[in-house]
C-alpha cells in the first residue's frame, strides 16, 4: 500500500527538518545572555525583555533582519545602533517610569515567521545585556528544545531546594556560624564605609557597615525616606564590580520606609567562585515603582589570614 501524496509530503518535510542543522538555546548558565527560540507554528508569545536607562541591550539574530524597517515605540528616547544581525538599544533617562514599549523586527529572507515583536519592560536598575534569537520554522524541533530547557530548569530548581533544605537542617545562631565555617575564633571582620550617593537617588543613606565571611558579604545601611515622598519598600539589591561582575543580594527586612522615617537594611550576597575585588556600586530598587538608589565606593574588609598552627 502506498502513502497518499499529502502524507508523503509530510514525511519528507519531517525528514528534511530533522536532518537540517538548527541552532538551539544552550542549557541555562552556559548562554552569554538571554536566549529566545522562535517557531513558525503561530504559537509564539511576545517575549518581555528587561531594559534599564543608560544600559545598552543588544539583540542578536541568527538570520539577517531589515533593521532599517524596524518599528520602535518612543524611538526618540533610545540610542539605536541597527545592523543585519545585531540591533543595540540604549534607553535614555527620559524613559524611566514610563510604560513598556514594543520593538518589531522583520527578517530579510521572508521565511516564516516573517517578523518578531518584543515587549520592552523598563527596570530602574537592571537591564538584559544580550538577547539571542534563534528561528525554528519546524515546530517539532522547537518543542524538543523547550522540553530540554524545562528538564534542565527543573533539575536546577531541585538542586536549589536541596541546598536550602540542607541549610535549614543546620543549627542557628553562633553554633550555625561556627558549624558552617563562616566564623572562627577570630570572628567576622567588619568596617565602616563612607559611601558616595549618586544623583537622583530616591532615598538618603548613612551609617554604613560592611562585613565579610567565607562565601558571604554583608552590608548594613540606614535608609531615610524624605518628607513628602511615598513609602519605599526595597524589592531587590545588586552589587556591580569595577570589571562588570554582578552579585545579586538578598534584602532584609521586607517592610516599607515611611516618609520622614529611617530603616536599617541588611543586604547579603554569596561570593562562591566570584571575584569580589571592590569597590562596588550598590543598586537598590523599590517594589511597584520606578525609583532607585545607587551608592558608590562600597568596599568590604579582607578576610583575616588563618593563623599558623
Beta strands, then each sheet from edge to edge (+ up, - down):
strand 1: 34-39
strand 2: 47-51
strand 3: 56-61
strand 4: 71-72
strand 5: 78-81
strand 6: 86-91
strand 7: 101-106
strand 8: 115-122
strand 9: 130-136
strand 10: 189-193
strand 11: 196-197
strand 12: 204-213
strand 13: 216-224
strand 14: 234-240
strand 15: 246-252
strand 16: 262-270
strand 17: 280-286
strand 18: 292-298
sheet 1: 1+ 9+ 3+ 6- 5+
sheet 2: 2+ 8+ 7- 4+
sheet 3: 10+ 12- 13+ 16- 15+ 14- 17+ 18- 11+
end
